[in-house]
Amino acid sequence: MALIPSQILRVAILLSYFSILCNYKAIDMPAHQTYGGSWKFLTFIDLVIQAVFFGVCVLTDLSSLLTKGSASMEQERQLRKLIGLRDWMMAVLAFPVGVFVVTMFWTLYLYDRDLIYPRLLDNFIPQWLNHGMHTTVLPFIIIEMRTTHHRYPSRPCGLLAVCAFAVGYVVWMCWVHSMTGVWVYPLLEHIGPTARILFFFCLMALINVYYVLGEILNNYIWDSSKCILESDKTKTD
């Protein structure tokens, strides 16, 4: 039973994320030794999210292949649960968080890299790994959206889940600051308390915009594909 190209592609992406995570964790940076370790950085959290998401995608593909032609209702039920988890992760975590990390990182990097990625990090993180963490996430998630139709939850439920993640990360950053006296990102050291609160609200609003953008893009891609398929079928008839 041969795997179709999209399934092979998901395996390749999953392996690439494992490679990036292993190489990143192997770096002996001072920041990794402080409170919170790698988990205080949204980039690392996003890499874990993407790896888990593509892991679920691969598991769903394997389960679908193994249950193909099976009459077991229990297997079908478990497969539907996996598909539901895959679609939820895509909508609420993989797309909005992934796009947020890529766009925010490169926007701040181009404006003033020392606000987000000080030059000192070049001594620890090679360029290929930097792009693996902050660039390839976007094409990988777009490819996944293009190859598989993901069912989004209702918009209120989806936005509520995205907000919960954003608030949770902001609270985590504040907790790390309270424990260490240092903000996770240098940018936060350069702005006052009021500006910092406004900045947090703007970022939470932006990640919600990315959730809606993902929903619109997903619907556009698959509505367009459906129209093309129906047009081809009409011509054939």
Secondary structure in CASP SS format (residue, H / E / C, confidence):
PFRMAT SS
TARGET T0000
AUTHOR 0000-0000-0000
METHOD secondary structure of the structure
MODEL  1
M C 1.00
A C 1.00
L C 1.00
I C 1.00
P H 1.00
S H 1.00
Q H 1.00
I H 1.00
L H 1.00
R H 1.00
V H 1.00
A H 1.00
I H 1.00
L H 1.00
L H 1.00
S H 1.00
Y H 1.00
F H 1.00
S H 1.00
I H 1.00
L H 1.00
C H 1.00
N H 1.00
Y H 1.00
K H 1.00
A C 1.00
I C 1.00
D C 1.00
M C 1.00
P H 1.00
A H 1.00
H H 1.00
Q H 1.00
T C 1.00
Y C 1.00
G C 1.00
G H 1.00
S H 1.00
W H 1.00
K H 1.00
F C 1.00
L H 1.00
T H 1.00
F H 1.00
I H 1.00
D H 1.00
L H 1.00
V H 1.00
I H 1.00
Q H 1.00
A H 1.00
V H 1.00
F H 1.00
F H 1.00
G H 1.00
V H 1.00
C H 1.00
V H 1.00
L H 1.00
T H 1.00
D H 1.00
L H 1.00
S H 1.00
S H 1.00
L H 1.00
L H 1.00
T H 1.00
K C 1.00
G C 1.00
S C 1.00
A C 1.00
S C 1.00
M H 1.00
E H 1.00
Q H 1.00
E H 1.00
R H 1.00
Q H 1.00
L H 1.00
R H 1.00
K H 1.00
L H 1.00
I H 1.00
G H 1.00
L H 1.00
R H 1.00
D H 1.00
W H 1.00
M H 1.00
M H 1.00
A H 1.00
V H 1.00
L H 1.00
A H 1.00
F H 1.00
P H 1.00
V H 1.00
G H 1.00
V H 1.00
F H 1.00
V H 1.00
V H 1.00
T H 1.00
M H 1.00
F H 1.00
W H 1.00
T H 1.00
L H 1.00
Y H 1.00
L H 1.00
Y H 1.00
D H 1.00
R H 1.00
D H 1.00
L H 1.00
I C 1.00
Y C 1.00
P C 1.00
R H 1.00
L H 1.00
L H 1.00
D H 1.00
N H 1.00
F C 1.00
I C 1.00
P C 1.00
Q H 1.00
W H 1.00
L H 1.00
N H 1.00
H H 1.00
G H 1.00
M H 1.00
H H 1.00
T C 1.00
T C 1.00
V H 1.00
L H 1.00
P H 1.00
F H 1.00
I H 1.00
I H 1.00
I H 1.00
E H 1.00
M H 1.00
R H 1.00
T H 1.00
T C 1.00
H C 1.00
H C 1.00
R C 1.00
Y C 1.00
P C 1.00
S C 1.00
R H 1.00
P H 1.00
C H 1.00
G H 1.00
L H 1.00
L H 1.00
A H 1.00
V H 1.00
C H 1.00
A H 1.00
F H 1.00
A H 1.00
V H 1.00
G H 1.00
Y H 1.00
V H 1.00
V H 1.00
W H 1.00
M H 1.00
C H 1.00
W H 1.00
V H 1.00
H H 1.00
S H 1.00
M H 1.00
T H 1.00
G C 1.00
V C 1.00
W C 1.00
V C 1.00
Y C 1.00
P H 1.00
L H 1.00
L H 1.00
E H 1.00
H C 1.00
I C 1.00
G C 1.00
P H 1.00
T H 1.00
A H 1.00
R H 1.00
I H 1.00
L H 1.00
F H 1.00
F H 1.00
F H 1.00
C H 1.00
L H 1.00
M H 1.00
A H 1.00
L H 1.00
I H 1.00
N H 1.00
V H 1.00
Y H 1.00
Y H 1.00
V H 1.00
L H 1.00
G H 1.00
E H 1.00
I H 1.00
L H 1.00
N H 1.00
N H 1.00
Y H 1.00
I H 1.00
W H 1.00
D H 1.00
S H 1.00
S H 1.00
K H 1.00
C H 1.00
I H 1.00
L H 1.00
E H 1.00
S H 1.00
D H 1.00
K H 1.00
T H 1.00
K H 1.00
T H 1.00
D C 1.00
END
